[in-house]
Amino acid sequence: MTQKPGDHEYAEYYGRYIALVVESDILAALAAQPDELAQVVSRVKPGLESYRYAEGKWGIREVIGHLIDAERVFGFRAFCFSRAEQAPLPGFDENDYVRQSHYDARPLSELMAEFRTVRQGNLAFLRGLDDKEWARLVTASTKPVSVRALAFIMVGHARHHENVLRDRYTEALEPVKKSAK
């Protein structure tokens, strides 16, 4: 459960997310991440929660909404596969999901609370799995994926978007405060 999944446990596309996970304890990484994300979100300047760094890009609220959607989808897949579901699960078009949402009309604090809640639900479930369940490999989006890989994807996917917020949404973020030593 604590070692990174093998290349055969996920589609090549997800390798970029899994590569962002340096922790060996995936459950601890999942538990810590909402606070890490909250640190970035706390830097959003007043009135700039809908800021987009370019035309056609998501606003900050929509980025967090997308993380909520993805957390639900990846968590559902992990749940189904851990229970030995053999039916392939469909993919999801993140742009369609965001387009159909009302994330941009909701306060960022509310979205962060929802992300925490969904993540806590996934964590409670994942903590109860045995080694056999973590290793189950089933098909989602026409590619094989293991429950273990999905947990790593959850962390890496959210980390990817944290990095995007830090790198591309800089005009909307307060500078990082230097700690006094």
OpenMM code with the backbone's topology and positions (N, CA, C; nanometers):
from openmm import Vec3, app, unit

residues = "MET THR GLN LYS PRO GLY ASP HIS GLU TYR ALA GLU TYR TYR GLY ARG TYR ILE ALA LEU VAL VAL GLU SER ASP ILE LEU ALA ALA LEU ALA ALA GLN PRO ASP GLU LEU ALA GLN VAL VAL SER ARG VAL LYS PRO GLY LEU GLU SER TYR ARG TYR ALA GLU GLY LYS TRP GLY ILE ARG GLU VAL ILE GLY HIS LEU ILE ASP ALA GLU ARG VAL PHE GLY PHE ARG ALA PHE CYS PHE SER ARG ALA GLU GLN ALA PRO LEU PRO GLY PHE ASP GLU ASN ASP TYR VAL ARG GLN SER HIS TYR ASP ALA ARG PRO LEU SER GLU LEU MET ALA GLU PHE ARG THR VAL ARG GLN GLY ASN LEU ALA PHE LEU ARG GLY LEU ASP ASP LYS GLU TRP ALA ARG LEU VAL THR ALA SER THR LYS PRO VAL SER VAL ARG ALA LEU ALA PHE ILE MET VAL GLY HIS ALA ARG HIS HIS GLU ASN VAL LEU ARG ASP ARG TYR THR GLU ALA LEU GLU PRO VAL LYS LYS SER ALA LYS".split()
positions = [
    Vec3(0.0826, -0.1198, 0.0000),
    Vec3(0.0000, 0.0000, 0.0000),
    Vec3(0.0864, 0.1253, 0.0000),
    Vec3(0.2016, 0.1223, 0.0589),
    Vec3(0.2799, 0.2445, 0.0698),
    Vec3(0.3755, 0.2662, -0.0459),
    Vec3(0.4027, 0.1619, -0.1223),
    Vec3(0.4940, 0.1818, -0.2352),
    Vec3(0.4183, 0.2323, -0.3565),
    Vec3(0.4899, 0.3076, -0.4403),
    Vec3(0.4272, 0.3610, -0.5607),
    Vec3(0.3783, 0.2466, -0.6482),
    Vec3(0.2698, 0.2710, -0.7203),
    Vec3(0.2193, 0.1670, -0.8105),
    Vec3(0.3147, 0.1461, -0.9272),
    Vec3(0.3148, 0.0247, -0.9798),
    Vec3(0.3950, -0.0057, -1.0976),
    Vec3(0.3311, 0.0543, -1.2218),
    Vec3(0.4101, 0.0688, -1.3264),
    Vec3(0.3612, 0.1276, -1.4519),
    Vec3(0.2398, 0.0536, -1.5091),
    Vec3(0.2279, -0.0747, -1.4807),
    Vec3(0.1157, -0.1535, -1.5321),
    Vec3(-0.0155, -0.1245, -1.4580),
    Vec3(-0.0075, -0.0470, -1.3493),
    Vec3(-0.1246, -0.0215, -1.2662),
    Vec3(-0.2006, 0.1058, -1.3037),
    Vec3(-0.1577, 0.1747, -1.4070),
    Vec3(-0.2259, 0.2979, -1.4456),
    Vec3(-0.1914, 0.3329, -1.5901),
    Vec3(-0.2768, 0.4140, -1.6507),
    Vec3(-0.2524, 0.4616, -1.7867),
    Vec3(-0.1349, 0.5592, -1.7856),
    Vec3(-0.0606, 0.5597, -1.8930),
    Vec3(0.0580, 0.6454, -1.9043),
    Vec3(0.0265, 0.7913, -1.8698),
    Vec3(-0.0895, 0.8389, -1.9098),
    Vec3(-0.1307, 0.9771, -1.8837),
    Vec3(-0.1172, 1.0134, -1.7356),
    Vec3(-0.1510, 0.9205, -1.6462),
    Vec3(-0.1501, 0.9488, -1.5025),
    Vec3(-0.0106, 0.9462, -1.4413),
    Vec3(0.0876, 0.9036, -1.5171),
    Vec3(0.2250, 0.9022, -1.4669),
    Vec3(0.2727, 1.0390, -1.4227),
    Vec3(0.2264, 1.1444, -1.4888),
    Vec3(0.2683, 1.2801, -1.4522),
    Vec3(0.2166, 1.3186, -1.3143),
    Vec3(0.1028, 1.2651, -1.2752),
    Vec3(0.0511, 1.2927, -1.1414),
    Vec3(0.1228, 1.2077, -1.0370),
    Vec3(0.1387, 1.0801, -1.0665),
    Vec3(0.2041, 0.9899, -0.9720),
    Vec3(0.3479, 1.0345, -0.9461),
    Vec3(0.4136, 1.0897, -1.0474),
    Vec3(0.5516, 1.1390, -1.0311),
    Vec3(0.5601, 1.2531, -0.9303),
    Vec3(0.4515, 1.3228, -0.9047),
    Vec3(0.4517, 1.4341, -0.8093),
    Vec3(0.4391, 1.3884, -0.6645),
    Vec3(0.4162, 1.2604, -0.6453),
    Vec3(0.3999, 1.2067, -0.5097),
    Vec3(0.5340, 1.1516, -0.4629),
    Vec3(0.5939, 1.2201, -0.3671),
    Vec3(0.7243, 1.1775, -0.3148),
    Vec3(0.7108, 1.1039, -0.1819),
    Vec3(0.5960, 1.1158, -0.1189),
    Vec3(0.5738, 1.0519, 0.0099),
    Vec3(0.5653, 0.8998, -0.0053),
    Vec3(0.6076, 0.8289, 0.0963),
    Vec3(0.5950, 0.6833, 0.0937),
    Vec3(0.4649, 0.6376, 0.1584),
    Vec3(0.4077, 0.7188, 0.2452),
    Vec3(0.2808, 0.6850, 0.3106),
    Vec3(0.1697, 0.7626, 0.2418),
    Vec3(0.0986, 0.6967, 0.1527),
    Vec3(-0.0033, 0.7643, 0.0726),
    Vec3(-0.1201, 0.8111, 0.1587),
    Vec3(-0.1534, 0.7393, 0.2630),
    Vec3(-0.2635, 0.7830, 0.3488),
    Vec3(-0.2281, 0.9126, 0.4212),
    Vec3(-0.1052, 0.9248, 0.4673),
    Vec3(-0.0613, 1.0494, 0.5319),
    Vec3(-0.0612, 1.1642, 0.4315),
    Vec3(-0.0191, 1.1368, 0.3097),
    Vec3(-0.0185, 1.2406, 0.2057),
    Vec3(-0.1610, 1.2858, 0.1747),
    Vec3(-0.2532, 1.1911, 0.1655),
    Vec3(-0.3940, 1.2255, 0.1415),
    Vec3(-0.4491, 1.3099, 0.2560),
    Vec3(-0.4125, 1.2749, 0.3787),
    Vec3(-0.4625, 1.3477, 0.4960),
    Vec3(-0.4066, 1.4889, 0.5043),
    Vec3(-0.2815, 1.5071, 0.4674),
    Vec3(-0.2162, 1.6378, 0.4788),
    Vec3(-0.2559, 1.7341, 0.3674),
    Vec3(-0.2962, 1.6827, 0.2553),
    Vec3(-0.3154, 1.7669, 0.1372),
    Vec3(-0.4206, 1.8768, 0.1504),
    Vec3(-0.5339, 1.8547, 0.2144),
    Vec3(-0.6288, 1.9666, 0.2254),
    Vec3(-0.5678, 2.0897, 0.2927),
    Vec3(-0.4831, 2.0705, 0.3917),
    Vec3(-0.4171, 2.1845, 0.4565),
    Vec3(-0.3180, 2.2514, 0.3620),
    Vec3(-0.2471, 2.1720, 0.2827),
    Vec3(-0.1534, 2.2290, 0.1850),
    Vec3(-0.2292, 2.3131, 0.0828),
    Vec3(-0.3392, 2.2617, 0.0327),
    Vec3(-0.4201, 2.3341, -0.0645),
    Vec3(-0.4786, 2.4602, -0.0012),
    Vec3(-0.5223, 2.4496, 0.1236),
    Vec3(-0.5796, 2.5651, 0.1934),
    Vec3(-0.4773, 2.6776, 0.2072),
    Vec3(-0.3507, 2.6426, 0.2229),
    Vec3(-0.2468, 2.7459, 0.2324),
    Vec3(-0.2393, 2.8262, 0.1030),
    Vec3(-0.2487, 2.7603, -0.0096),
    Vec3(-0.2464, 2.8309, -0.1380),
    Vec3(-0.3724, 2.9151, -0.1526),
    Vec3(-0.4866, 2.8556, -0.1250),
    Vec3(-0.6150, 2.9239, -0.1412),
    Vec3(-0.6258, 3.0437, -0.0470),
    Vec3(-0.5661, 3.0351, 0.0697),
    Vec3(-0.5722, 3.1472, 0.1650),
    Vec3(-0.5012, 3.2715, 0.1125),
    Vec3(-0.4192, 3.2554, 0.0118),
    Vec3(-0.3461, 3.3682, -0.0465),
    Vec3(-0.4234, 3.4402, -0.1567),
    Vec3(-0.5420, 3.3900, -0.1930),
    Vec3(-0.6207, 3.4542, -0.2983),
    Vec3(-0.6652, 3.5921, -0.2484),
    Vec3(-0.6354, 3.6943, -0.3275),
    Vec3(-0.6703, 3.8320, -0.2910),
    Vec3(-0.8214, 3.8500, -0.2932),
    Vec3(-0.8724, 3.9343, -0.2033),
    Vec3(-1.0172, 3.9607, -0.2021),
    Vec3(-1.0643, 4.0071, -0.3402),
    Vec3(-1.1775, 3.9534, -0.3816),
    Vec3(-1.2360, 3.9903, -0.5089),
    Vec3(-1.1785, 3.9186, -0.6295),
    Vec3(-1.0798, 3.8310, -0.6086),
    Vec3(-1.0170, 3.7632, -0.7222),
    Vec3(-1.0388, 3.6115, -0.7225),
    Vec3(-1.1427, 3.5647, -0.6565),
    Vec3(-1.1720, 3.4214, -0.6526),
    Vec3(-1.2092, 3.3659, -0.7897),
    Vec3(-1.2545, 3.4513, -0.8798),
    Vec3(-1.2913, 3.4080, -1.0152),
    Vec3(-1.1825, 3.4402, -1.1174),
    Vec3(-1.0677, 3.4839, -1.0702),
    Vec3(-0.9576, 3.5233, -1.1592),
    Vec3(-0.9186, 3.4089, -1.2535),
    Vec3(-0.8976, 3.4441, -1.3797),
    Vec3(-0.8494, 3.3512, -1.4825),
    Vec3(-0.7198, 3.4091, -1.5367),
    Vec3(-0.6183, 3.3288, -1.5496),
    Vec3(-0.4909, 3.3811, -1.5987),
    Vec3(-0.4890, 3.3987, -1.7495),
    Vec3(-0.5879, 3.3408, -1.8189),
    Vec3(-0.5983, 3.3575, -1.9641),
    Vec3(-0.7419, 3.3286, -2.0055),
    Vec3(-0.7780, 3.3806, -2.1209),
    Vec3(-0.9106, 3.3557, -2.1784),
    Vec3(-0.9323, 3.2057, -2.1946),
    Vec3(-1.0497, 3.1594, -2.1544),
    Vec3(-1.0836, 3.0182, -2.1703),
    Vec3(-1.0316, 2.9276, -2.0594),
    Vec3(-0.9560, 2.9824, -1.9653),
    Vec3(-0.9066, 2.9024, -1.8524),
    Vec3(-1.0056, 2.9117, -1.7376),
    Vec3(-1.0000, 2.8146, -1.6487),
    Vec3(-1.0892, 2.8149, -1.5327),
    Vec3(-1.0500, 2.9249, -1.4361),
    Vec3(-1.1525, 2.9781, -1.3671),
    Vec3(-1.1267, 3.0677, -1.2557),
    Vec3(-1.0808, 2.9848, -1.1358),
    Vec3(-1.0299, 3.0520, -1.0349),
    Vec3(-0.9778, 2.9812, -0.9169),
    Vec3(-1.0861, 2.8956, -0.8523),
    Vec3(-1.2055, 2.9472, -0.8400),
    Vec3(-1.3146, 2.8668, -0.7829),
    Vec3(-1.3383, 2.7408, -0.8659),
    Vec3(-1.3302, 2.7546, -0.9966),
    Vec3(-1.3523, 2.6393, -1.0838),
    Vec3(-1.2392, 2.5367, -1.0721),
    Vec3(-1.1178, 2.5837, -1.0488),
    Vec3(-1.0063, 2.4901, -1.0265),
    Vec3(-1.0353, 2.4056, -0.9030),
    Vec3(-1.0772, 2.4699, -0.7959),
    Vec3(-1.1086, 2.3953, -0.6731),
    Vec3(-1.2292, 2.3048, -0.6972),
    Vec3(-1.3273, 2.3532, -0.7709),
    Vec3(-1.4424, 2.2690, -0.8061),
    Vec3(-1.4005, 2.1466, -0.8855),
    Vec3(-1.3086, 2.1665, -0.9788),
    Vec3(-1.2566, 2.0537, -1.0557),
    Vec3(-1.1893, 1.9522, -0.9634),
    Vec3(-1.1164, 1.9999, -0.8644),
    Vec3(-1.0529, 1.9078, -0.7692),
    Vec3(-1.1586, 1.8282, -0.6926),
    Vec3(-1.2693, 1.8915, -0.6596),
    Vec3(-1.3795, 1.8214, -0.5922),
    Vec3(-1.4351, 1.7132, -0.6846),
    Vec3(-1.4623, 1.7501, -0.8104),
    Vec3(-1.5148, 1.6524, -0.9059),
    Vec3(-1.4206, 1.5339, -0.9210),
    Vec3(-1.2930, 1.5626, -0.9420),
    Vec3(-1.1945, 1.4560, -0.9634),
    Vec3(-1.1818, 1.3680, -0.8387),
    Vec3(-1.1844, 1.4290, -0.7225),
    Vec3(-1.1775, 1.3531, -0.5971),
    Vec3(-1.2940, 1.2553, -0.5878),
    Vec3(-1.4114, 1.3020, -0.6256),
    Vec3(-1.5291, 1.2142, -0.6240),
    Vec3(-1.5138, 1.0998, -0.7245),
    Vec3(-1.4723, 1.1333, -0.8446),
    Vec3(-1.4594, 1.0320, -0.9495),
    Vec3(-1.3522, 0.9292, -0.9119),
    Vec3(-1.2338, 0.9748, -0.8731),
    Vec3(-1.1264, 0.8816, -0.8382),
    Vec3(-1.1635, 0.7993, -0.7148),
    Vec3(-1.2290, 0.8631, -0.6185),
    Vec3(-1.2725, 0.7911, -0.4991),
    Vec3(-1.3773, 0.6859, -0.5309),
    Vec3(-1.4714, 0.7200, -0.6186),
    Vec3(-1.5735, 0.6235, -0.6592),
    Vec3(-1.5105, 0.5048, -0.7310),
    Vec3(-1.4173, 0.5339, -0.8198),
    Vec3(-1.3480, 0.4255, -0.8894),
    Vec3(-1.2762, 0.3349, -0.7892),
    Vec3(-1.2052, 0.3953, -0.6953),
    Vec3(-1.1337, 0.3157, -0.5946),
    Vec3(-1.2314, 0.2307, -0.5139),
    Vec3(-1.3431, 0.2881, -0.4760),
    Vec3(-1.4447, 0.2146, -0.4007),
    Vec3(-1.4971, 0.0959, -0.4813),
    Vec3(-1.5368, 0.1224, -0.6049),
    Vec3(-1.5913, 0.0153, -0.6894),
    Vec3(-1.4896, -0.0968, -0.7085),
    Vec3(-1.3678, -0.0602, -0.7393),
    Vec3(-1.2649, -0.1610, -0.7677),
    Vec3(-1.2281, -0.2394, -0.6427),
    Vec3(-1.2250, -0.1715, -0.5281),
    Vec3(-1.1925, -0.2427, -0.4041),
    Vec3(-1.2982, -0.3468, -0.3713),
    Vec3(-1.4178, -0.3249, -0.4193),
    Vec3(-1.5279, -0.4186, -0.3963),
    Vec3(-1.5395, -0.5218, -0.5081),
    Vec3(-1.4361, -0.5295, -0.5911),
    Vec3(-1.4253, -0.6288, -0.6983),
    Vec3(-1.5224, -0.6053, -0.8129),
    Vec3(-1.5636, -0.4832, -0.8331),
    Vec3(-1.6450, -0.4498, -0.9501),
    Vec3(-1.5641, -0.4830, -1.0749),
    Vec3(-1.6246, -0.5538, -1.1674),
    Vec3(-1.5542, -0.5911, -1.2896),
    Vec3(-1.5982, -0.5099, -1.4109),
    Vec3(-1.7098, -0.4398, -1.3990),
    Vec3(-1.7576, -0.3592, -1.5115),
    Vec3(-1.6658, -0.2383, -1.5294),
    Vec3(-1.6227, -0.2128, -1.6514),
    Vec3(-1.5396, -0.0938, -1.6754),
    Vec3(-1.6184, 0.0327, -1.6414),
    Vec3(-1.5508, 0.1294, -1.5825),
    Vec3(-1.6152, 0.2563, -1.5503),
    Vec3(-1.5785, 0.3590, -1.6562),
    Vec3(-1.6728, 0.4466, -1.6875),
    Vec3(-1.6459, 0.5455, -1.7929),
    Vec3(-1.5500, 0.6543, -1.7467),
    Vec3(-1.4931, 0.7235, -1.8425),
    Vec3(-1.4136, 0.8411, -1.8126),
    Vec3(-1.5053, 0.9575, -1.7837),
    Vec3(-1.4459, 1.0733, -1.7599),
    Vec3(-1.5270, 1.1934, -1.7441),
    Vec3(-1.4534, 1.3085, -1.8109),
    Vec3(-1.5292, 1.3972, -1.8689),
    Vec3(-1.4711, 1.5145, -1.9339),
    Vec3(-1.4732, 1.6284, -1.8336),
    Vec3(-1.3578, 1.6597, -1.7788),
    Vec3(-1.3486, 1.7605, -1.6727),
    Vec3(-1.4019, 1.8964, -1.7166),
    Vec3(-1.3847, 1.9308, -1.8430),
    Vec3(-1.4361, 2.0596, -1.8913),
    Vec3(-1.5888, 2.0612, -1.8934),
    Vec3(-1.6499, 1.9514, -1.9351),
    Vec3(-1.7957, 1.9427, -1.9314),
    Vec3(-1.8469, 1.9486, -1.7880),
    Vec3(-1.7787, 1.8791, -1.6973),
    Vec3(-1.8222, 1.8795, -1.5577),
    Vec3(-1.8165, 2.0206, -1.5010),
    Vec3(-1.7083, 2.0910, -1.5234),
    Vec3(-1.6963, 2.2274, -1.4716),
    Vec3(-1.8000, 2.3177, -1.5385),
    Vec3(-1.8180, 2.3016, -1.6672),
    Vec3(-1.9150, 2.3834, -1.7410),
    Vec3(-2.0565, 2.3639, -1.6853),
    Vec3(-2.0895, 2.2435, -1.6415),
    Vec3(-2.2229, 2.2138, -1.5886),
    Vec3(-2.2370, 2.2477, -1.4400),
    Vec3(-2.1291, 2.2883, -1.3776),
    Vec3(-2.1316, 2.3197, -1.2342),
    Vec3(-2.1682, 2.4668, -1.2120),
    Vec3(-2.1803, 2.5003, -1.0871),
    Vec3(-2.2008, 2.6399, -1.0470),
    Vec3(-2.0861, 2.6821, -0.9555),
    Vec3(-1.9711, 2.6232, -0.9759),
    Vec3(-1.8582, 2.6501, -0.8881),
    Vec3(-1.8198, 2.7971, -0.8846),
    Vec3(-1.8266, 2.8641, -0.9975),
    Vec3(-1.7826, 3.0036, -1.0003),
    Vec3(-1.8753, 3.0955, -0.9214),
    Vec3(-1.9937, 3.0482, -0.8867),
    Vec3(-2.0877, 3.1291, -0.8093),
    Vec3(-2.0795, 3.1003, -0.6592),
    Vec3(-1.9957, 3.0061, -0.6206),
    Vec3(-1.9866, 2.9670, -0.4801),
    Vec3(-1.8602, 3.0240, -0.4161),
    Vec3(-1.8672, 3.0615, -0.2902),
    Vec3(-1.7480, 3.1149, -0.2231),
    Vec3(-1.6367, 3.0100, -0.2146),
    Vec3(-1.5157, 3.0573, -0.2264),
    Vec3(-1.3996, 2.9693, -0.2215),
    Vec3(-1.3922, 2.8935, -0.0894),
    Vec3(-1.4299, 2.9582, 0.0198),
    Vec3(-1.4266, 2.8912, 0.1509),
    Vec3(-1.5218, 2.7717, 0.1538),
    Vec3(-1.6365, 2.7859, 0.0900),
    Vec3(-1.7342, 2.6764, 0.0827),
    Vec3(-1.6796, 2.5606, -0.0020),
    Vec3(-1.6136, 2.5941, -0.1109),
    Vec3(-1.5551, 2.4913, -0.1973),
    Vec3(-1.4430, 2.4163, -0.1250),
    Vec3(-1.3607, 2.4896, -0.0521),
    Vec3(-1.2537, 2.4229, 0.0230),
    Vec3(-1.3118, 2.3299, 0.1303),
    Vec3(-1.4191, 2.3722, 0.1946),
    Vec3(-1.4840, 2.2863, 0.2947),
    Vec3(-1.5375, 2.1596, 0.2290),
    Vec3(-1.5923, 2.1734, 0.1094),
    Vec3(-1.6435, 2.0556, 0.0390),
    Vec3(-1.5298, 1.9627, -0.0014),
    Vec3(-1.4192, 2.0190, -0.0500),
    Vec3(-1.3038, 1.9351, -0.0852),
    Vec3(-1.2576, 1.8557, 0.0372),
    Vec3(-1.2458, 1.9233, 0.1514),
    Vec3(-1.2044, 1.8545, 0.2753),
    Vec3(-1.2995, 1.7402, 0.3087),
    Vec3(-1.4282, 1.7651, 0.2958),
    Vec3(-1.5286, 1.6646, 0.3297),
    Vec3(-1.5184, 1.5427, 0.2381),
    Vec3(-1.5074, 1.5672, 0.1079),
    Vec3(-1.4962, 1.4558, 0.0129),
    Vec3(-1.3677, 1.3791, 0.0383),
    Vec3(-1.2575, 1.4498, 0.0603),
    Vec3(-1.1290, 1.3827, 0.0876),
    Vec3(-1.1379, 1.3008, 0.2159),
    Vec3(-1.2002, 1.3543, 0.3200),
    Vec3(-1.2132, 1.2802, 0.4460),
    Vec3(-1.2935, 1.1522, 0.4260),
    Vec3(-1.3980, 1.1590, 0.3446),
    Vec3(-1.4755, 1.0384, 0.3143),
    Vec3(-1.3909, 0.9346, 0.2424),
    Vec3(-1.3129, 0.9791, 0.1447),
    Vec3(-1.2251, 0.8863, 0.0733),
    Vec3(-1.1202, 0.8272, 0.1662),
    Vec3(-1.0657, 0.9089, 0.2533),
    Vec3(-0.9648, 0.8598, 0.3484),
    Vec3(-1.0232, 0.7546, 0.4431),
    Vec3(-1.1413, 0.7818, 0.4949),
    Vec3(-1.2047, 0.6859, 0.5869),
    Vec3(-1.2214, 0.5508, 0.5190),
    Vec3(-1.2634, 0.5530, 0.3951),
    Vec3(-1.2798, 0.4297, 0.3184),
    Vec3(-1.1449, 0.3624, 0.2903),
    Vec3(-1.0469, 0.4381, 0.2415),
    Vec3(-0.9169, 0.3806, 0.2040),
    Vec3(-0.8437, 0.3209, 0.3237),
    Vec3(-0.8598, 0.3804, 0.4400),
    Vec3(-0.7922, 0.3284, 0.5608),
    Vec3(-0.8381, 0.1868, 0.5962),
    Vec3(-0.9551, 0.1485, 0.5496),
    Vec3(-1.0089, 0.0163, 0.5827),
    Vec3(-0.9750, -0.0937, 0.4843),
    Vec3(-0.8960, -0.0627, 0.3812),
    Vec3(-0.8660, -0.1637, 0.2797),
    Vec3(-0.7530, -0.2564, 0.3216),
    Vec3(-0.7593, -0.3799, 0.2731),
    Vec3(-0.6476, -0.4722, 0.2946),
    Vec3(-0.5593, -0.4729, 0.1695),
    Vec3(-0.4483, -0.5434, 0.1756),
    Vec3(-0.3522, -0.5432, 0.0650),
    Vec3(-0.4134, -0.5918, -0.0663),
    Vec3(-0.4994, -0.6914, -0.0572),
    Vec3(-0.5634, -0.7444, -0.1779),
    Vec3(-0.6508, -0.6376, -0.2444),
    Vec3(-0.7240, -0.5637, -0.1633),
    Vec3(-0.8110, -0.4597, -0.2182),
    Vec3(-0.7299, -0.3449, -0.2796),
    Vec3(-0.6199, -0.3077, -0.2159),
    Vec3(-0.5330, -0.2021, -0.2698),
    Vec3(-0.4774, -0.2408, -0.4064),
    Vec3(-0.4545, -0.3686, -0.4255),
    Vec3(-0.3899, -0.4161, -0.5485),
    Vec3(-0.4872, -0.4441, -0.6633),
    Vec3(-0.6173, -0.4415, -0.6371),
    Vec3(-0.7135, -0.4741, -0.7436),
    Vec3(-0.6970, -0.3819, -0.8629),
    Vec3(-0.6978, -0.4448, -0.9800),
    Vec3(-0.6762, -0.3752, -1.1069),
    Vec3(-0.7999, -0.3957, -1.1936),
    Vec3(-0.8660, -0.2865, -1.2306),
    Vec3(-0.9861, -0.2932, -1.3124),
    Vec3(-0.9751, -0.1836, -1.4189),
    Vec3(-1.0734, -0.1723, -1.5064),
    Vec3(-1.0679, -0.0781, -1.6175),
    Vec3(-1.1525, 0.0463, -1.5911),
    Vec3(-1.0901, 0.1612, -1.6133),
    Vec3(-1.1595, 0.2905, -1.6104),
    Vec3(-1.1061, 0.3716, -1.7271),
    Vec3(-1.1937, 0.4381, -1.7972),
    Vec3(-1.1540, 0.5172, -1.9153),
    Vec3(-1.0768, 0.4306, -2.0146),
    Vec3(-1.1180, 0.3079, -2.0285),
    Vec3(-1.0622, 0.2074, -2.1204),
    Vec3(-0.9206, 0.1623, -2.0860),
    Vec3(-0.8692, 0.1982, -1.9686),
    Vec3(-0.7325, 0.1608, -1.9287),
    Vec3(-0.7362, 0.0947, -1.7912),
    Vec3(-0.6440, 0.0001, -1.7666),
    Vec3(-0.6391, -0.0607, -1.6333),
    Vec3(-0.5858, 0.0384, -1.5293),
    Vec3(-0.6393, 0.0259, -1.4083),
    Vec3(-0.5923, 0.1087, -1.2969),
    Vec3(-0.6181, 0.0331, -1.1673),
    Vec3(-0.5235, 0.0444, -1.0744),
    Vec3(-0.5401, -0.0207, -0.9443),
    Vec3(-0.5928, 0.0792, -0.8428),
    Vec3(-0.6468, 0.0265, -0.7343),
    Vec3(-0.6930, 0.1111, -0.6247),
    Vec3(-0.5747, 0.1910, -0.5710),
    Vec3(-0.4611, 0.1261, -0.5542),
    Vec3(-0.3411, 0.1955, -0.5054),
    Vec3(-0.3041, 0.3110, -0.5984),
    Vec3(-0.3056, 0.2870, -0.7289),
    Vec3(-0.2731, 0.3927, -0.8242),
    Vec3(-0.3713, 0.5082, -0.8110),
    Vec3(-0.4984, 0.4784, -0.7897),
    Vec3(-0.5978, 0.5851, -0.7762),
    Vec3(-0.5684, 0.6738, -0.6560),
    Vec3(-0.5234, 0.6146, -0.5459),
    Vec3(-0.4877, 0.6962, -0.4287),
    Vec3(-0.3703, 0.7885, -0.4614),
    Vec3(-0.2707, 0.7375, -0.5317),
    Vec3(-0.1569, 0.8203, -0.5722),
    Vec3(-0.1997, 0.9265, -0.6733),
    Vec3(-0.2910, 0.8900, -0.7618),
    Vec3(-0.3417, 0.9863, -0.8601),
    Vec3(-0.4152, 1.0997, -0.7891),
    Vec3(-0.4937, 1.0681, -0.6863),
    Vec3(-0.5650, 1.1725, -0.6112),
    Vec3(-0.4678, 1.2771, -0.5581),
    Vec3(-0.3595, 1.2306, -0.4955),
    Vec3(-0.2609, 1.3241, -0.4395),
    Vec3(-0.1899, 1.3994, -0.5514),
    Vec3(-0.1425, 1.3286, -0.6519),
    Vec3(-0.0672, 1.3923, -0.7589),
    Vec3(-0.1504, 1.4881, -0.8412),
    Vec3(-0.2759, 1.4552, -0.8658),
    Vec3(-0.3637, 1.5420, -0.9424),
    Vec3(-0.3872, 1.6733, -0.8671),
    Vec3(-0.4197, 1.6643, -0.7400),
    Vec3(-0.4408, 1.7861, -0.6608),
    Vec3(-0.3115, 1.8666, -0.6509),
    Vec3(-0.1994, 1.7983, -0.6353),
    Vec3(-0.0694, 1.8671, -0.6282),
    Vec3(-0.0390, 1.9396, -0.7594),
    Vec3(-0.0713, 1.8758, -0.8710),
    Vec3(-0.0529, 1.9400, -1.0012),
    Vec3(-0.1292, 2.0731, -1.0058),
    Vec3(-0.2543, 2.0706, -0.9614),
    Vec3(-0.3342, 2.1932, -0.9663),
    Vec3(-0.2903, 2.2954, -0.8625),
    Vec3(-0.2382, 2.2512, -0.7487),
    Vec3(-0.1773, 2.3454, -0.6531),
    Vec3(-0.0624, 2.4192, -0.7218),
    Vec3(0.0194, 2.3443, -0.7935),
    Vec3(0.1322, 2.4047, -0.8655),
    Vec3(0.0849, 2.5022, -0.9721),
    Vec3(-0.0212, 2.4667, -1.0433),
    Vec3(-0.0769, 2.5568, -1.1445),
    Vec3(-0.1247, 2.6853, -1.0775),
    Vec3(-0.1926, 2.6726, -0.9645),
    Vec3(-0.2380, 2.7924, -0.8930),
    Vec3(-0.1196, 2.8808, -0.8552),
    Vec3(-0.0137, 2.8209, -0.8029),
    Vec3(0.1056, 2.8981, -0.7633),
    Vec3(0.1755, 2.9620, -0.8835),
    Vec3(0.1812, 2.8894, -0.9952),
    Vec3(0.2591, 2.9347, -1.1111),
    Vec3(0.1821, 3.0245, -1.2069),
    Vec3(0.0560, 3.0002, -1.2261),
    Vec3(-0.0197, 3.0705, -1.3304),
    Vec3(-0.1179, 3.1746, -1.2767),
    Vec3(-0.1527, 3.1655, -1.1502),
    Vec3(-0.2517, 3.2561, -1.0936),
    Vec3(-0.1859, 3.3581, -1.0003),
    Vec3(-0.0606, 3.3877, -1.0253),
    Vec3(0.0179, 3.4735, -0.9348),
    Vec3(-0.0427, 3.6119, -0.9151),
    Vec3(-0.1056, 3.6674, -1.0173),
    Vec3(-0.1658, 3.8009, -1.0034),
    Vec3(-0.2793, 3.8020, -0.9018),
    Vec3(-0.3391, 3.6873, -0.8779),
    Vec3(-0.4514, 3.6789, -0.7843),
    Vec3(-0.4083, 3.6383, -0.6436),
    Vec3(-0.2809, 3.6079, -0.6262),
    Vec3(-0.2331, 3.5578, -0.4980),
    Vec3(-0.1480, 3.6614, -0.4250),
    Vec3(-0.1704, 3.6686, -0.2940),
    Vec3(-0.0823, 3.7485, -0.2092),
    Vec3(0.0537, 3.6803, -0.2073),
    Vec3(0.1610, 3.7578, -0.1958),
    Vec3(0.2942, 3.6956, -0.1885),
    Vec3(0.3043, 3.6082, -0.0629),
    Vec3(0.3904, 3.5092, -0.0688),
    Vec3(0.4152, 3.4227, 0.0461),
    Vec3(0.4823, 3.5062, 0.1528),
    Vec3(0.4296, 3.4964, 0.2752),
    Vec3(0.4870, 3.5708, 0.3865),
    Vec3(0.6106, 3.4974, 0.4366),
    Vec3(0.7168, 3.5703, 0.4517),
    Vec3(0.8421, 3.5132, 0.5053),
    Vec3(0.8259, 3.4962, 0.6559),
    Vec3(0.8691, 3.3820, 0.7049),
    Vec3(0.8593, 3.3594, 0.8492),
    Vec3(0.9775, 3.4246, 0.9192),
    Vec3(0.9513, 3.4812, 1.0344),
    Vec3(1.0578, 3.5455, 1.1134),
    Vec3(1.1323, 3.4377, 1.1903),
    Vec3(1.2656, 3.4480, 1.1842),
    Vec3(1.3462, 3.3469, 1.2555),
    Vec3(1.4273, 3.4104, 1.3623),
] * unit.nanometer
topology = app.Topology()
chain = topology.addChain("A")
for resn in residues:
    res = topology.addResidue(resn, chain)
    for name in ("N", "CA", "C"):
        topology.addAtom(name, app.Element.getBySymbol(name[0]), res)
